[in-house]
Amino acid sequence: MPADEIPEPKEPADALAAVVALRRLADQLEDAAVEQAMRAGWSWPDVAEALGVTRQAVHKKHSKRLIAAGVTLRRRQ
C-alpha cells in the first residue's frame, strides 16, 4: 500500500473509534500549540489566523485553560 493511502477498517465501529481517537489527538496538539504560541508572546489574532478561526473562537476555547496553566495572556492595545 502506498504511504499516502489510509487503510479502511473493515468494521464501522473501528472506523468511528479511529475518528474519535484522531479528534482527541488533534485537540491535544492544538492545546499544546496554542499554549506554546501564547507563551512565546503571540496575540489572539495571530493564533486565530494560524488556526483559520476567529479571534473570539480561539479565545473562548483556550483562555480559561491557559489562565489556569499560568500563562500570561496579552491584552489588546
PyMOL CGO cylinders between C-alpha atoms (Angstrom):
from pymol import cmd
from pymol.cgo import CYLINDER

trace = [
    CYLINDER, 0.00, 0.00, 0.00, 1.38, 3.47, -0.88, 0.3, 1, 1, 1, 1, 1, 1,
    CYLINDER, 1.38, 3.47, -0.88, 2.31, 5.65, 2.11, 0.3, 1, 1, 1, 1, 1, 1,
    CYLINDER, 2.31, 5.65, 2.11, -0.38, 8.25, 1.30, 0.3, 1, 1, 1, 1, 1, 1,
    CYLINDER, -0.38, 8.25, 1.30, -3.28, 5.78, 1.44, 0.3, 1, 1, 1, 1, 1, 1,
    CYLINDER, -3.28, 5.78, 1.44, -5.25, 5.44, 4.65, 0.3, 1, 1, 1, 1, 1, 1,
    CYLINDER, -5.25, 5.44, 4.65, -6.25, 1.88, 5.49, 0.3, 1, 1, 1, 1, 1, 1,
    CYLINDER, -6.25, 1.88, 5.49, -10.00, 1.41, 5.82, 0.3, 1, 1, 1, 1, 1, 1,
    CYLINDER, -10.00, 1.41, 5.82, -11.19, -0.50, 8.87, 0.3, 1, 1, 1, 1, 1, 1,
    CYLINDER, -11.19, -0.50, 8.87, -13.49, -3.39, 7.97, 0.3, 1, 1, 1, 1, 1, 1,
    CYLINDER, -13.49, -3.39, 7.97, -15.99, -2.55, 10.72, 0.3, 1, 1, 1, 1, 1, 1,
    CYLINDER, -15.99, -2.55, 10.72, -17.80, 0.79, 11.04, 0.3, 1, 1, 1, 1, 1, 1,
    CYLINDER, -17.80, 0.79, 11.04, -17.22, 0.73, 14.82, 0.3, 1, 1, 1, 1, 1, 1,
    CYLINDER, -17.22, 0.73, 14.82, -13.47, 0.55, 14.21, 0.3, 1, 1, 1, 1, 1, 1,
    CYLINDER, -13.47, 0.55, 14.21, -13.62, 3.41, 11.72, 0.3, 1, 1, 1, 1, 1, 1,
    CYLINDER, -13.62, 3.41, 11.72, -15.61, 5.57, 14.12, 0.3, 1, 1, 1, 1, 1, 1,
    CYLINDER, -15.61, 5.57, 14.12, -13.29, 4.75, 17.01, 0.3, 1, 1, 1, 1, 1, 1,
    CYLINDER, -13.29, 4.75, 17.01, -10.38, 5.88, 14.84, 0.3, 1, 1, 1, 1, 1, 1,
    CYLINDER, -10.38, 5.88, 14.84, -12.14, 9.18, 14.14, 0.3, 1, 1, 1, 1, 1, 1,
    CYLINDER, -12.14, 9.18, 14.14, -12.69, 9.77, 17.86, 0.3, 1, 1, 1, 1, 1, 1,
    CYLINDER, -12.69, 9.77, 17.86, -9.04, 8.99, 18.61, 0.3, 1, 1, 1, 1, 1, 1,
    CYLINDER, -9.04, 8.99, 18.61, -7.84, 11.37, 15.88, 0.3, 1, 1, 1, 1, 1, 1,
    CYLINDER, -7.84, 11.37, 15.88, -10.10, 14.16, 17.14, 0.3, 1, 1, 1, 1, 1, 1,
    CYLINDER, -10.10, 14.16, 17.14, -8.74, 13.75, 20.66, 0.3, 1, 1, 1, 1, 1, 1,
    CYLINDER, -8.74, 13.75, 20.66, -5.19, 13.80, 19.37, 0.3, 1, 1, 1, 1, 1, 1,
    CYLINDER, -5.19, 13.80, 19.37, -5.89, 16.88, 17.24, 0.3, 1, 1, 1, 1, 1, 1,
    CYLINDER, -5.89, 16.88, 17.24, -7.38, 18.66, 20.28, 0.3, 1, 1, 1, 1, 1, 1,
    CYLINDER, -7.38, 18.66, 20.28, -4.31, 17.80, 22.38, 0.3, 1, 1, 1, 1, 1, 1,
    CYLINDER, -4.31, 17.80, 22.38, -1.98, 19.04, 19.64, 0.3, 1, 1, 1, 1, 1, 1,
    CYLINDER, -1.98, 19.04, 19.64, -3.97, 22.26, 19.28, 0.3, 1, 1, 1, 1, 1, 1,
    CYLINDER, -3.97, 22.26, 19.28, -3.96, 22.86, 23.05, 0.3, 1, 1, 1, 1, 1, 1,
    CYLINDER, -3.96, 22.86, 23.05, -0.19, 22.41, 23.20, 0.3, 1, 1, 1, 1, 1, 1,
    CYLINDER, -0.19, 22.41, 23.20, 0.48, 24.57, 20.13, 0.3, 1, 1, 1, 1, 1, 1,
    CYLINDER, 0.48, 24.57, 20.13, -1.77, 27.40, 21.33, 0.3, 1, 1, 1, 1, 1, 1,
    CYLINDER, -1.77, 27.40, 21.33, -0.14, 27.36, 24.75, 0.3, 1, 1, 1, 1, 1, 1,
    CYLINDER, -0.14, 27.36, 24.75, 3.33, 27.40, 23.17, 0.3, 1, 1, 1, 1, 1, 1,
    CYLINDER, 3.33, 27.40, 23.17, 2.35, 30.33, 20.92, 0.3, 1, 1, 1, 1, 1, 1,
    CYLINDER, 2.35, 30.33, 20.92, 0.83, 32.33, 23.77, 0.3, 1, 1, 1, 1, 1, 1,
    CYLINDER, 0.83, 32.33, 23.77, 3.87, 31.71, 25.99, 0.3, 1, 1, 1, 1, 1, 1,
    CYLINDER, 3.87, 31.71, 25.99, 6.01, 32.96, 23.07, 0.3, 1, 1, 1, 1, 1, 1,
    CYLINDER, 6.01, 32.96, 23.07, 4.04, 36.23, 23.03, 0.3, 1, 1, 1, 1, 1, 1,
    CYLINDER, 4.04, 36.23, 23.03, 1.66, 35.64, 20.16, 0.3, 1, 1, 1, 1, 1, 1,
    CYLINDER, 1.66, 35.64, 20.16, -1.59, 37.60, 20.16, 0.3, 1, 1, 1, 1, 1, 1,
    CYLINDER, -1.59, 37.60, 20.16, -5.06, 36.10, 19.93, 0.3, 1, 1, 1, 1, 1, 1,
    CYLINDER, -5.06, 36.10, 19.93, -5.42, 37.34, 16.31, 0.3, 1, 1, 1, 1, 1, 1,
    CYLINDER, -5.42, 37.34, 16.31, -2.08, 35.73, 15.40, 0.3, 1, 1, 1, 1, 1, 1,
    CYLINDER, -2.08, 35.73, 15.40, -3.13, 32.37, 16.84, 0.3, 1, 1, 1, 1, 1, 1,
    CYLINDER, -3.13, 32.37, 16.84, -6.60, 32.62, 15.29, 0.3, 1, 1, 1, 1, 1, 1,
    CYLINDER, -6.60, 32.62, 15.29, -5.18, 33.34, 11.85, 0.3, 1, 1, 1, 1, 1, 1,
    CYLINDER, -5.18, 33.34, 11.85, -2.78, 30.40, 12.09, 0.3, 1, 1, 1, 1, 1, 1,
    CYLINDER, -2.78, 30.40, 12.09, -5.69, 28.10, 13.04, 0.3, 1, 1, 1, 1, 1, 1,
    CYLINDER, -5.69, 28.10, 13.04, -8.07, 29.53, 10.45, 0.3, 1, 1, 1, 1, 1, 1,
    CYLINDER, -8.07, 29.53, 10.45, -10.66, 30.61, 13.03, 0.3, 1, 1, 1, 1, 1, 1,
    CYLINDER, -10.66, 30.61, 13.03, -11.79, 33.89, 14.57, 0.3, 1, 1, 1, 1, 1, 1,
    CYLINDER, -11.79, 33.89, 14.57, -10.04, 35.55, 17.48, 0.3, 1, 1, 1, 1, 1, 1,
    CYLINDER, -10.04, 35.55, 17.48, -13.21, 35.16, 19.50, 0.3, 1, 1, 1, 1, 1, 1,
    CYLINDER, -13.21, 35.16, 19.50, -13.39, 31.42, 18.82, 0.3, 1, 1, 1, 1, 1, 1,
    CYLINDER, -13.39, 31.42, 18.82, -9.80, 30.73, 19.85, 0.3, 1, 1, 1, 1, 1, 1,
    CYLINDER, -9.80, 30.73, 19.85, -10.14, 32.94, 22.94, 0.3, 1, 1, 1, 1, 1, 1,
    CYLINDER, -10.14, 32.94, 22.94, -13.36, 31.21, 24.02, 0.3, 1, 1, 1, 1, 1, 1,
    CYLINDER, -13.36, 31.21, 24.02, -11.86, 27.74, 23.52, 0.3, 1, 1, 1, 1, 1, 1,
    CYLINDER, -11.86, 27.74, 23.52, -8.48, 28.28, 25.18, 0.3, 1, 1, 1, 1, 1, 1,
    CYLINDER, -8.48, 28.28, 25.18, -8.44, 31.28, 27.54, 0.3, 1, 1, 1, 1, 1, 1,
    CYLINDER, -8.44, 31.28, 27.54, -9.67, 29.60, 30.74, 0.3, 1, 1, 1, 1, 1, 1,
    CYLINDER, -9.67, 29.60, 30.74, -7.29, 26.66, 30.31, 0.3, 1, 1, 1, 1, 1, 1,
    CYLINDER, -7.29, 26.66, 30.31, -4.35, 28.97, 29.63, 0.3, 1, 1, 1, 1, 1, 1,
    CYLINDER, -4.35, 28.97, 29.63, -5.11, 31.14, 32.65, 0.3, 1, 1, 1, 1, 1, 1,
    CYLINDER, -5.11, 31.14, 32.65, -5.34, 28.03, 34.83, 0.3, 1, 1, 1, 1, 1, 1,
    CYLINDER, -5.34, 28.03, 34.83, -1.96, 26.93, 33.44, 0.3, 1, 1, 1, 1, 1, 1,
    CYLINDER, -1.96, 26.93, 33.44, -0.41, 30.25, 34.50, 0.3, 1, 1, 1, 1, 1, 1,
    CYLINDER, -0.41, 30.25, 34.50, 0.07, 31.64, 31.01, 0.3, 1, 1, 1, 1, 1, 1,
    CYLINDER, 0.07, 31.64, 31.01, 0.20, 35.45, 30.88, 0.3, 1, 1, 1, 1, 1, 1,
    CYLINDER, 0.20, 35.45, 30.88, -2.22, 36.49, 28.17, 0.3, 1, 1, 1, 1, 1, 1,
    CYLINDER, -2.22, 36.49, 28.17, -1.73, 39.58, 26.04, 0.3, 1, 1, 1, 1, 1, 1,
    CYLINDER, -1.73, 39.58, 26.04, -4.38, 42.26, 26.16, 0.3, 1, 1, 1, 1, 1, 1,
    CYLINDER, -4.38, 42.26, 26.16, -5.44, 44.35, 23.20, 0.3, 1, 1, 1, 1, 1, 1,
    CYLINDER, -5.44, 44.35, 23.20, -3.61, 47.63, 22.97, 0.3, 1, 1, 1, 1, 1, 1,
]
cmd.load_cgo(trace, "trace")
